[in-house]
Every structure is written in C-alpha cells, then in structure tokens.
Amino acid sequence: MNKNLFFIIIALGFAACTSSEGNETDTAAKKTIAPVYQTAVIEKAGVSSVMKLPAQLAAYEEVSIFPKVNGYVKEVLVDIGSRVAPGQLLMTLEAPELLQATVQAKEKYARSKANFAISKEHYLRLLEAAKTPGAISPLDLSTAKENMQADSAQSNAEKANWEMQQTMMGYLRVVAPFEGVITQRNVHPGALVSANAKDNMPMLELKQTAHLRLQVDIPEALSDFLSKKDTVAFYVNALKGKKMTGIIVRTSHNINQQYRTERIEADVKNSEGLLAPGMYADVVFDAKGNPNALSVPKTAVITSTERKYVLILNDNIIRKVDVATGNENAASVEVYGKLQPGEKVIINANDEIKEGKVME
C-alpha cells in the first residue's frame, strides 16, 4: 500500500472520532441547560374591550289581523305600505246571516221585555189585592211572583244575546289597533273569509315602525356589565357607516342553556323611517371590565378539551391553576380562579409544560 495513502486514512479516522466526541459533548451540554420561561405579573385590573354582536330589529308592536266572523270582504281601504292611525277603518265585511240573527235577537229581547212587564204588573196587582184578608190565596201570589222572576231572567238573557249579536256585527268593521304600516294584504273585495278555517293567512298585517325593538343575545359574561337605560350603538347594512343608538329597556333574566347568552332589547326611535323591522344589525358594546378581576396576557391562558388553566411559576416551581375567563382584548384577558395579584404567570404557555420543579 502506498505510504501516503495510509497516513491519509489514519487522519480521516482521527477526525471522525474527534467530531463524534464533540457532538456527544454538545448533546450532553444541551441536556443540562435548564429551560427559561418568560413570565408576567398577575395584575388586579379589569380588561376593557369592544365587542361586536349580531342583532335584529323588530317592530315594537305587530299584529296579524284575522276575521272574527264569517263573511265576504266588502271593501279594503288600505294596501301594503299604507300608514294608519289608531282606530282607522281598514276594511269592511258583509254577512247577511249575521244581520238577520241580530234583527231576530232584537225582536226576541223586545218580546221578552214585554212579557216581563206584564207579569210584573200582574204580580203587583195581586200583591195589592192581597192586603185584603182572604182576597188572594198565598199560592196564587207565590206563583205570580215566580212567573215575574222567570220572565225577568228570560228578558236579561235575550238582552245579552242581542248585545252579543251587536258586538259580532261590530267585527264587520276592521280597524287599526295602533299606529303603524300595513306590511301584508292577502284579501280583495268579494273574497270569502272564515273565522274557523285553520292555517288561514291573515287578511292584513300591521307593524309599528316608528318605534322598534333592537334584539340582541349577549354572552353570559357580559350580562353583568349591562343594565337598563344603558345606551348601545349599532350599525345596519342599509346605512353604511351611520351610527344608530338605542336604550336598553328590557332583559330576559334568562340564560340560554345552549348558547350561554341572555336576550336583551333596546328601544329605537325611528321617526325618520330609515329603519325597518327585520333588518340585520351589528351592535357594538364597550365593556369596561370588572375592576375586581385579575388580568393576565392572553397567551398565558391554555385551553384544552378538558380544562382552561394558567401556569404559575413561583419559587422555581410550576403549578397549574384552573381559571374562567371574562373580558378580553388583543393583549390581555380577565381570569377568575385561585390566583393572587403579584404572582408570576408563564407567557406563551402550552400544554407540553409539566407541573413541578424547574430543572436548574
């Protein structure tokens, strides 16, 4: 073998051994280096945030108008988009059978009233004659009294029937119960309408639009920070960029078990008619935060399928503390749990960090 080639092989082998020993030394050194965690101090302060939630505008009052009696549509005085005032006549119906029933009820009442007047007069005459001993037998007097009372009851019944028929006749005139706009019209003159038909469409639909309800479901954590008479701001797609406001006047005091939200309603004035029931809205809430809450960096909270927690680093020992969260913004989040202000929490925490003493 060439002598020079032999020395080259020996040199390469020595270099390889040296490199291997160096790598093993570096690996051992890395194993002995303790991990370094960045920490932040837990502060006692609420976290203010701006939250955007979906909402919907609804009419303050709305009603679907169905027929109360059977009949034919005689005249419709309004149409879709008509603005009406309270008590305004909207449409009229005609029902010949109902008219005849009313006339008959009136006649029956008049007859019963006459019968009562005769029986009353008869009883009073017998009562006067009974003052003479032996002129009228007690049985005749008692019978006359019972007949008078029966005729009185019959007269009252016929009167009630006549008044009921008059009330039914009043249903032939359909009037507006409140101020608003007609949003549906489903009948025309000559149409037969029935009070007993199932699944009928309403003859008319009336909605109050000058006064609207802004309905929004707020998260359970936010419900404690809102109260009646608070002002909320909202935007609608139809009015790009125009800020609208409403006053909170009603809260449901009930938490939806599925979505963990509470329904609130705000009154919105719509005298200019810019808004309409059914519009989608984005409500913007300015949550000031709970001054008694503790806040940590948002990255310090770990959420797994089983729990939500933070990692506390104290005296070189890591421990997990379960928390519930509240308001949050881009940087911080409110936390509630067995924590104390001034404790150190690990930033950029992850579920791979284990509890226990940190290796030095």
C-alpha positions as CSV (number, residue, x, y, z in Angstrom):
1,M,0.0,0.0,0.0
2,N,1.2,3.5,-0.7
3,K,2.5,5.0,2.5
4,N,0.9,8.4,1.8
5,L,-2.5,6.8,1.4
6,F,-2.1,5.0,4.7
7,F,-1.5,8.3,6.6
8,I,-4.5,9.9,4.9
9,I,-6.8,7.1,6.1
10,I,-5.4,7.4,9.7
11,A,-6.0,11.2,9.7
12,L,-9.6,10.9,8.5
13,G,-10.4,8.3,11.1
14,F,-8.9,10.5,13.9
15,A,-11.0,13.5,12.6
16,A,-14.2,11.4,12.6
17,C,-13.6,10.3,16.2
18,T,-12.9,13.8,17.3
19,S,-16.2,15.1,15.6
20,S,-18.2,12.3,17.3
21,E,-16.9,13.1,20.7
22,G,-17.6,16.8,20.1
23,N,-21.3,16.1,19.2
24,E,-21.7,13.9,22.3
25,T,-20.3,16.7,24.4
26,D,-22.7,19.3,22.9
27,T,-25.7,17.0,23.4
28,A,-24.8,16.4,27.0
29,A,-24.4,20.2,27.5
30,K,-27.9,20.8,26.0
31,K,-29.4,18.3,28.3
32,T,-28.1,20.1,31.4
33,I,-29.3,23.6,30.3
34,A,-32.5,24.5,32.3
35,P,-35.5,25.8,30.3
36,V,-36.1,29.6,30.6
37,Y,-39.7,30.8,30.8
38,Q,-40.9,34.3,30.2
39,T,-43.3,35.4,32.9
40,A,-45.7,38.3,33.6
41,V,-47.1,39.6,36.9
42,I,-50.8,39.0,37.5
43,E,-52.5,42.4,37.9
44,K,-55.7,43.3,39.6
45,A,-57.5,45.3,36.9
46,G,-60.4,44.9,34.6
47,V,-59.9,44.5,30.8
48,S,-61.9,46.8,28.7
49,S,-62.9,45.6,25.3
50,V,-65.1,46.4,22.3
51,M,-67.4,43.6,21.3
52,K,-69.5,43.3,18.1
53,L,-72.6,41.1,18.3
54,P,-75.3,40.3,15.7
55,A,-78.8,41.7,16.4
56,Q,-82.1,42.2,14.7
57,L,-84.6,45.0,14.5
58,A,-88.3,44.1,15.2
59,A,-91.5,46.1,15.3
60,Y,-92.3,47.3,18.7
61,E,-95.9,46.1,18.2
62,E,-97.2,43.9,15.4
63,V,-100.4,42.1,14.7
64,S,-101.8,39.7,12.2
65,I,-105.5,40.6,11.5
66,F,-107.8,37.6,11.1
67,P,-111.6,37.6,10.6
68,K,-113.6,37.2,13.8
69,V,-116.8,36.3,11.9
70,N,-117.6,34.5,8.7
71,G,-118.4,36.8,5.8
72,Y,-117.4,38.4,2.5
73,V,-114.9,41.2,2.0
74,K,-116.9,44.2,1.0
75,E,-114.2,46.9,0.9
76,V,-110.4,47.1,1.5
77,L,-109.3,50.7,2.3
78,V,-105.6,50.1,2.7
79,D,-102.7,48.4,0.9
80,I,-99.1,47.4,1.5
81,G,-97.2,50.4,2.8
82,S,-100.2,52.3,4.0
83,R,-99.6,54.2,7.2
84,V,-102.6,54.1,9.5
85,A,-103.6,55.7,12.7
86,P,-105.2,54.0,15.8
87,G,-108.9,53.3,15.2
88,Q,-108.7,53.9,11.5
89,L,-111.1,51.8,9.4
90,L,-109.0,49.3,7.4
91,M,-111.7,47.1,5.7
92,T,-115.3,46.2,5.9
93,L,-117.0,42.8,5.7
94,E,-120.6,41.8,5.0
95,A,-122.5,38.9,6.5
96,P,-126.3,38.8,5.7
97,E,-126.9,35.8,8.1
98,L,-125.3,37.8,10.9
99,L,-127.5,40.8,10.2
100,Q,-130.7,38.6,10.3
101,A,-129.6,37.0,13.5
102,T,-129.1,40.4,15.0
103,V,-132.6,41.5,14.0
104,Q,-134.1,38.3,15.4
105,A,-132.2,38.8,18.7
106,K,-133.6,42.3,19.0
107,E,-137.1,41.2,18.4
108,K,-136.8,38.4,21.0
109,Y,-135.5,40.8,23.5
110,A,-138.4,43.2,22.9
111,R,-140.9,40.3,23.3
112,S,-139.3,39.1,26.5
113,K,-139.2,42.6,27.9
114,A,-143.0,43.0,27.2
115,N,-143.7,39.6,28.9
116,F,-141.7,40.7,31.9
117,A,-143.6,44.0,32.1
118,I,-147.0,42.1,32.0
119,S,-146.0,39.5,34.6
120,K,-144.6,42.2,36.9
121,E,-147.8,44.3,36.6
122,H,-149.9,41.1,37.4
123,Y,-147.8,40.4,40.4
124,L,-148.0,43.9,41.7
125,R,-151.9,43.9,41.4
126,L,-152.1,40.6,43.2
127,L,-149.8,41.9,45.9
128,E,-152.0,45.0,46.3
129,A,-155.2,42.8,46.4
130,A,-153.6,40.5,49.0
131,K,-153.7,43.3,51.5
132,T,-157.5,42.5,51.9
133,P,-157.7,39.3,54.0
134,G,-158.9,36.3,52.0
135,A,-159.0,38.1,48.7
136,I,-155.9,36.3,47.2
137,S,-154.6,32.9,48.1
138,P,-150.9,32.7,49.1
139,L,-150.4,30.1,46.4
140,D,-151.6,32.4,43.6
141,L,-149.4,35.2,44.9
142,S,-146.3,33.0,45.1
143,T,-147.0,31.7,41.5
144,A,-147.3,35.2,40.1
145,K,-144.0,36.2,41.8
146,E,-142.2,33.1,40.4
147,N,-143.6,33.9,36.9
148,M,-142.3,37.5,37.2
149,Q,-138.8,36.4,38.2
150,A,-138.7,33.8,35.3
151,D,-139.7,36.5,32.8
152,S,-137.1,38.8,34.2
153,A,-134.4,36.2,33.8
154,Q,-135.6,35.5,30.2
155,S,-135.6,39.1,29.4
156,N,-132.0,39.5,30.7
157,A,-130.9,36.5,28.6
158,E,-132.4,37.9,25.4
159,K,-130.8,41.2,26.1
160,A,-127.4,39.6,26.5
161,N,-127.9,37.7,23.2
162,W,-128.9,40.9,21.4
163,E,-125.8,42.7,22.7
164,M,-123.6,39.8,21.7
165,Q,-125.1,39.9,18.1
166,Q,-124.4,43.7,18.1
167,T,-120.8,43.0,19.1
168,M,-120.5,40.4,16.3
169,M,-121.8,43.0,13.9
170,G,-119.1,45.3,15.0
171,Y,-116.5,42.8,13.8
172,L,-117.6,43.5,10.3
173,R,-115.6,46.8,10.6
174,V,-111.9,46.1,10.9
175,V,-110.0,48.9,12.5
176,A,-106.3,49.5,13.3
177,P,-105.4,48.7,17.0
178,F,-102.4,51.0,16.9
179,E,-100.4,53.3,14.6
180,G,-98.2,51.6,12.1
181,V,-97.7,50.4,8.5
182,I,-99.6,47.7,6.6
183,T,-97.0,45.1,5.7
184,Q,-99.2,42.4,4.2
185,R,-102.5,42.3,2.4
186,N,-103.9,38.9,1.4
187,V,-107.6,39.6,0.5
188,H,-109.6,41.5,-2.0
189,P,-113.3,42.6,-2.3
190,G,-115.6,39.6,-2.8
191,A,-113.3,37.1,-1.0
192,L,-114.9,34.7,1.5
193,V,-113.2,34.8,4.9
194,S,-113.9,32.4,7.7
195,A,-113.2,32.7,11.4
196,N,-113.0,28.9,11.8
197,A,-110.7,27.9,8.9
198,K,-107.3,26.6,10.1
199,D,-104.0,27.7,8.7
200,N,-105.5,30.7,7.1
201,M,-103.3,33.6,6.1
202,P,-104.1,36.9,7.9
203,M,-106.2,39.4,6.0
204,L,-103.8,42.1,6.9
205,E,-100.6,42.5,8.9
206,L,-99.8,45.7,10.8
207,K,-96.5,46.7,12.3
208,Q,-95.4,49.7,14.3
209,T,-92.3,51.1,12.6
210,A,-91.9,54.5,14.3
211,H,-90.8,52.6,17.4
212,L,-88.6,49.5,17.1
213,R,-87.1,46.8,19.3
214,L,-83.3,46.0,18.9
215,Q,-83.0,42.4,19.9
216,V,-79.5,41.0,20.7
217,D,-78.2,37.9,22.6
218,I,-75.3,38.9,24.8
219,P,-72.8,36.4,26.3
220,E,-73.3,35.4,29.9
221,A,-70.0,37.0,30.9
222,L,-71.1,40.4,29.6
223,S,-74.6,40.4,31.1
224,D,-73.4,41.7,34.4
225,F,-72.0,44.9,32.9
226,L,-75.1,46.0,31.2
227,S,-78.2,47.4,32.8
228,K,-81.4,49.2,31.9
229,K,-81.1,52.7,30.5
230,D,-77.7,52.0,29.1
231,T,-77.1,53.3,25.6
232,V,-76.0,50.9,22.9
233,A,-74.6,51.7,19.4
234,F,-75.4,49.7,16.3
235,Y,-75.0,49.7,12.5
236,V,-77.1,48.4,9.7
237,N,-76.1,47.3,6.2
238,A,-78.6,49.6,4.6
239,L,-77.0,52.7,6.1
240,K,-73.3,52.2,5.6
241,G,-71.3,53.7,8.4
242,K,-74.2,55.5,10.0
243,K,-74.1,55.1,13.8
244,M,-77.5,54.5,15.4
245,T,-78.3,54.2,19.1
246,G,-80.9,52.6,21.3
247,I,-81.7,52.5,25.1
248,I,-81.8,49.1,26.9
249,V,-85.2,48.8,28.5
250,R,-85.8,45.0,28.8
251,T,-83.7,42.0,29.8
252,S,-85.0,38.4,29.7
253,H,-83.3,37.4,33.0
254,N,-82.8,34.0,31.5
255,I,-79.7,32.3,30.2
256,N,-80.0,30.2,27.0
257,Q,-78.6,26.8,28.0
258,Q,-77.3,26.0,24.6
259,Y,-75.5,29.2,23.7
260,R,-75.0,30.7,27.2
261,T,-76.5,34.0,26.2
262,E,-79.1,36.4,27.5
263,R,-81.7,38.2,25.4
264,I,-81.9,42.0,25.8
265,E,-84.0,44.5,24.0
266,A,-83.3,48.2,23.3
267,D,-85.9,50.7,22.2
268,V,-85.0,52.5,19.0
269,K,-86.8,55.7,17.8
270,N,-87.4,55.6,14.0
271,S,-89.4,58.8,13.4
272,E,-87.5,59.4,10.1
273,G,-88.3,55.9,8.8
274,L,-84.7,55.0,8.0
275,L,-85.0,51.6,9.7
276,A,-87.4,48.7,9.1
277,P,-88.4,45.6,11.1
278,G,-86.4,42.6,10.1
279,M,-83.1,44.5,9.4
280,Y,-79.9,42.8,10.5
281,A,-77.7,45.0,12.8
282,D,-74.3,44.9,14.3
283,V,-74.3,46.0,17.9
284,V,-71.1,47.4,19.4
285,F,-70.6,47.1,23.2
286,D,-68.0,48.9,25.1
287,A,-67.3,46.5,28.0
288,K,-65.4,48.4,30.7
289,G,-64.3,45.3,32.6
290,N,-64.6,44.2,36.2
291,P,-62.4,46.3,38.4
292,N,-62.1,43.4,40.9
293,A,-60.9,40.9,38.3
294,L,-57.4,39.7,37.7
295,S,-55.8,40.1,34.3
296,V,-53.0,38.2,32.5
297,P,-51.6,38.2,29.0
298,K,-53.9,36.5,26.6
299,T,-51.2,33.9,25.6
300,A,-50.9,32.8,29.2
301,V,-54.3,31.0,29.2
302,I,-54.2,27.4,27.9
303,T,-57.5,25.9,26.7
304,S,-57.7,22.1,26.3
305,T,-60.6,19.8,25.7
306,E,-60.9,19.2,29.4
307,R,-60.0,22.4,31.2
308,K,-58.8,26.0,30.9
309,Y,-55.8,27.0,33.1
310,V,-52.7,29.1,33.5
311,L,-49.2,28.1,34.6
312,I,-47.9,29.8,37.8
313,L,-44.1,30.0,38.3
314,N,-43.3,30.5,42.0
315,D,-40.0,29.6,43.8
316,N,-38.9,27.8,40.6
317,I,-41.9,25.5,40.8
318,I,-44.6,25.3,38.1
319,R,-48.2,24.6,39.0
320,K,-51.4,24.6,37.0
321,V,-54.4,26.7,38.2
322,D,-57.8,26.3,36.6
323,V,-59.4,29.6,35.6
324,A,-62.5,31.1,34.0
325,T,-62.1,34.0,31.6
326,G,-64.1,37.2,31.2
327,N,-63.5,40.3,29.0
328,E,-60.5,40.2,26.7
329,N,-58.8,42.3,24.1
330,A,-55.9,41.8,21.8
331,A,-53.3,41.6,24.6
332,S,-55.0,40.7,27.9
333,V,-57.8,38.7,29.4
334,E,-59.7,38.7,32.7
335,V,-59.2,35.5,34.7
336,Y,-61.1,34.1,37.7
337,G,-59.6,31.4,39.9
338,K,-57.4,30.7,42.9
339,L,-54.9,33.4,41.9
340,Q,-53.3,36.3,43.8
341,P,-52.2,39.6,42.4
342,G,-48.4,39.7,42.1
343,E,-48.0,36.0,41.2
344,K,-46.0,35.2,38.1
345,V,-47.7,33.5,35.2
346,I,-45.8,31.9,32.2
347,I,-46.3,33.8,28.9
348,N,-46.6,31.7,25.7
349,A,-47.7,28.8,27.8
350,N,-48.6,25.4,26.2
351,D,-49.9,22.1,27.4
352,E,-46.5,20.4,27.0
353,I,-45.1,22.3,30.0
354,K,-45.4,20.0,33.0
355,E,-46.0,20.8,36.7
356,G,-43.3,20.5,39.2
357,K,-39.8,21.9,39.9
358,V,-37.9,23.6,37.1
359,M,-34.6,21.9,36.4
360,E,-31.6,24.2,37.3
